[in-house]
Each structure stands twice: as structure tokens, then as C-alpha cells.
Amino acid sequence: MKIVSHILGLAIACIAMPAVAKPAYVASTVNLRAAPGTGSEIVAKIPGGSLVDAGACDEGWCEISWQDKKGFAIQTALNMSGRVPQPRAAAGPAYRQGPQGPQVVEGSPARNAAKIIAPVLMFHGDQDQNVNVEESKFMAGKLRDAGKPVDLVIFPGLDHQLPSSEARMRVLSQSDAFFRKTLGL
């Protein structure tokens, strides 16, 4: 009977113990929210590469502690393997050494920069994992080489979605100025 009470006591202790936080890395910028769900208030934006403490996860959301802030982050944005993620090597533009053929040449903006007649304004986050920032730099260079007006605005530390409110305001104000100048307004 003594052994049964010890096992029962151990089982109750294990159930009652709170989940221990584990270190996790944020793959790319993620919102720290006050409660699970995309409709919840954003407490902070955690930059990609940050180390956080991840607690219990439920229905795709994990309890997170980061820089004295607590909240929830979507589980898919977290690397909880326990290993420090290695930076991914930037892939070079595929069209430079990629497939050849008339459809590639005909459809490539970089290869047809001389044919572009309108001024070009481009925005790019340097942490973009969908489209390497080198693509925009390459295109801007081709346009400049062709004597075409081009402005390239690069946002340090931001990804493809440009999640910063300040960056989005800058995109809007620079786009407004660009169109006013280009259209003579």
C-alpha cells in the first residue's frame, strides 16, 4: 500500500507541476500577442533570430516569454529543436544561370531593362526569405546600366511583409512622392 501511495503522490506532483519553459528561436519576425489567436492585441514584435522561452503549446499557439514580456506566438514561427539555427545561405538569382529559352528572355525584366519606359520604385526587406534582396539590387543595377530612373529602398532587418508600421508609413509616403513627381502632380 505504501508503494501505491508513493506512486499516486508522484503522479499528482507531475500533473500539478507547471510546464517548464524551453528555449526556442524565432525563424522570422513574429507577433507576440496578449492571448492566442490572430485577433488578439499585439504586445511586441519579436525579430527573426531571437531566442525566446516557450512554455506550453496548444492548438498552434505557444506561451512565450521574451525580454520581460509574456504572451503567445504562433507555433509555426518557432524552432524548438534546442539547436541554434544556422543562417541560410542566400540563393542567387536563378534566372542568371537558370533555364534558357525565348520565354525566359522575353519575360525577364532584368534582361529587358532597356525596354522599360516608366520610372521604377522598389521596396525590399533585407531579411526577405521569399525573394532575396540581391534580386532587387540586380534589377536596380540593370535599370541604372540602361539609363533608366530607379529608386530602391531597402529596409534593414525586415522580411517580405515589411511588418513594421514605420516601414509601411515610409512605403506609403515615398510612393506618394514618387507618383506625384512622376505624374507631375
C-alpha positions as CSV (number, residue, x, y, z in Angstrom):
1,M,0.0,0.0,0.0
2,K,2.9,2.3,0.8
3,I,4.3,1.9,-2.8
4,V,0.8,2.7,-4.2
5,S,0.6,6.0,-2.2
6,H,4.1,7.0,-3.3
7,I,3.3,6.3,-7.0
8,L,0.0,8.2,-6.6
9,G,1.8,11.1,-4.9
10,L,4.4,11.2,-7.7
11,A,1.7,11.2,-10.3
12,I,-0.1,14.1,-8.7
13,A,3.1,16.0,-8.4
14,C,3.9,15.5,-12.0
15,I,0.4,16.6,-13.1
16,A,0.4,19.7,-10.8
17,M,3.9,20.9,-11.9
18,P,3.7,23.8,-14.4
19,A,5.2,23.2,-17.8
20,V,8.9,24.1,-17.9
21,A,9.8,26.7,-20.5
22,K,12.2,25.6,-23.2
23,P,14.4,27.8,-25.3
24,A,13.2,28.4,-28.9
25,Y,14.3,30.5,-31.8
26,V,12.1,32.8,-33.8
27,A,12.6,32.0,-37.5
28,S,11.4,35.3,-38.8
29,T,9.6,38.3,-37.2
30,V,6.6,37.2,-35.3
31,N,3.9,39.0,-33.3
32,L,3.9,38.4,-29.5
33,R,0.1,38.5,-28.7
34,A,-1.7,39.1,-25.4
35,A,-3.8,35.9,-26.0
36,P,-3.8,33.0,-28.5
37,G,-5.3,34.0,-31.9
38,T,-4.6,36.5,-34.6
39,G,-7.3,38.8,-33.4
40,S,-5.6,39.3,-30.1
41,E,-3.7,42.5,-29.2
42,I,0.0,42.6,-30.3
43,V,2.2,43.1,-27.3
44,A,5.5,43.2,-29.3
45,K,7.2,42.1,-32.5
46,I,9.9,39.6,-31.9
47,P,12.6,39.9,-34.6
48,G,13.7,36.8,-36.5
49,G,16.7,35.0,-34.9
50,S,15.6,36.0,-31.4
51,L,15.9,33.5,-28.5
52,V,12.6,33.2,-26.5
53,D,11.4,30.9,-23.7
54,A,8.5,28.8,-24.9
55,G,6.0,27.2,-22.5
56,A,3.0,25.1,-23.2
57,C,1.7,25.0,-26.7
58,D,-2.0,24.4,-27.5
59,E,-3.9,24.5,-30.8
60,G,-0.9,26.0,-32.7
61,W,-0.1,28.8,-30.1
62,C,2.7,28.7,-27.5
63,E,3.1,30.7,-24.3
64,I,6.2,32.9,-24.8
65,S,8.5,35.0,-22.5
66,W,10.8,37.4,-24.3
67,Q,12.6,40.4,-22.9
68,D,10.4,40.6,-19.7
69,K,7.3,40.4,-21.9
70,K,4.8,37.5,-21.8
71,G,2.3,36.5,-24.4
72,F,1.6,34.0,-27.2
73,A,3.2,33.3,-30.5
74,I,2.1,31.1,-33.4
75,Q,3.9,27.7,-33.1
76,T,4.9,27.5,-36.7
77,A,7.2,30.5,-36.3
78,L,9.2,28.8,-33.6
79,N,12.2,26.5,-33.8
80,M,12.1,24.4,-30.6
81,S,14.7,21.8,-31.7
82,G,17.1,23.1,-29.0
83,R,19.8,23.8,-31.6
84,V,20.9,27.3,-32.7
85,P,19.6,27.7,-36.3
86,Q,22.3,28.2,-38.9
87,P,21.9,31.2,-41.2
88,R,20.6,30.1,-44.6
89,A,22.9,30.8,-47.5
90,A,21.3,33.3,-49.8
91,A,20.3,31.7,-53.0
92,G,21.5,33.6,-56.1
93,P,19.0,34.8,-58.7
94,A,18.0,31.7,-60.6
95,Y,17.5,33.5,-63.9
96,R,21.1,34.4,-64.3
97,Q,22.2,30.8,-64.6
98,G,18.8,29.3,-64.9
99,P,16.8,27.9,-67.8
100,Q,17.3,29.4,-71.2
101,G,14.9,29.9,-74.0
102,P,12.8,32.6,-75.7
103,Q,10.1,32.7,-73.0
104,V,12.8,33.3,-70.3
105,V,14.5,36.2,-72.2
106,E,11.1,37.6,-73.3
107,G,9.7,37.6,-69.7
108,S,12.8,38.7,-67.8
109,P,12.5,42.3,-66.5
110,A,16.3,42.4,-65.8
111,R,17.1,41.1,-69.3
112,N,14.7,43.7,-70.8
113,A,15.6,46.7,-68.6
114,A,16.3,48.9,-71.6
115,K,12.7,48.4,-72.8
116,I,11.2,49.7,-69.6
117,I,10.0,53.3,-70.1
118,A,8.4,54.3,-66.8
119,P,10.5,55.2,-63.7
120,V,10.7,52.4,-61.2
121,L,10.3,52.4,-57.4
122,M,11.2,49.2,-55.5
123,F,11.0,48.4,-51.8
124,H,12.7,45.3,-50.2
125,G,13.4,44.0,-46.7
126,D,16.9,42.7,-46.4
127,Q,15.7,39.6,-44.4
128,D,13.2,38.6,-47.1
129,Q,13.3,34.8,-47.3
130,N,10.8,34.7,-50.2
131,V,12.8,36.9,-52.6
132,N,16.4,37.5,-52.0
133,V,17.2,41.2,-51.7
134,E,20.0,40.7,-54.2
135,E,17.3,40.3,-56.8
136,S,16.2,43.9,-56.3
137,K,19.7,45.1,-56.3
138,F,20.4,43.3,-59.5
139,M,17.3,44.7,-61.2
140,A,18.1,48.2,-60.0
141,G,21.7,47.8,-61.4
142,K,20.3,46.7,-64.8
143,L,17.9,49.7,-64.9
144,R,20.7,52.1,-64.0
145,D,23.0,50.5,-66.6
146,A,20.2,51.1,-69.2
147,G,20.0,54.8,-68.1
148,K,16.5,54.3,-66.5
149,P,15.3,56.2,-63.4
150,V,15.1,53.8,-60.5
151,D,14.8,54.1,-56.7
152,L,15.5,51.1,-54.5
153,V,14.6,51.4,-50.8
154,I,16.0,48.6,-48.6
155,F,14.6,48.1,-45.1
156,P,17.3,46.6,-42.8
157,G,16.0,43.8,-40.5
158,L,12.7,43.3,-42.2
159,D,11.2,40.4,-44.2
160,H,9.0,40.1,-47.2
161,Q,5.9,41.5,-45.5
162,L,7.6,44.6,-44.1
163,P,5.8,44.2,-40.8
164,S,6.9,47.4,-39.2
165,S,4.4,50.2,-39.1
166,E,7.2,52.7,-39.6
167,A,8.3,50.9,-42.7
168,R,4.8,50.8,-44.1
169,M,4.3,54.5,-43.5
170,R,7.6,55.1,-45.3
171,V,6.4,53.0,-48.2
172,L,3.2,55.0,-48.5
173,S,4.9,58.4,-48.2
174,Q,7.7,57.6,-50.6
175,S,5.1,56.1,-53.1
176,D,3.0,59.2,-52.8
177,A,6.1,61.4,-53.5
178,F,7.2,59.1,-56.4
179,F,3.8,59.2,-58.1
180,R,3.4,63.0,-57.6
181,K,6.8,63.6,-59.2
182,T,6.4,61.0,-62.0
183,L,2.9,62.2,-62.9
184,G,3.7,65.9,-62.4
185,L,1.1,66.5,-59.7
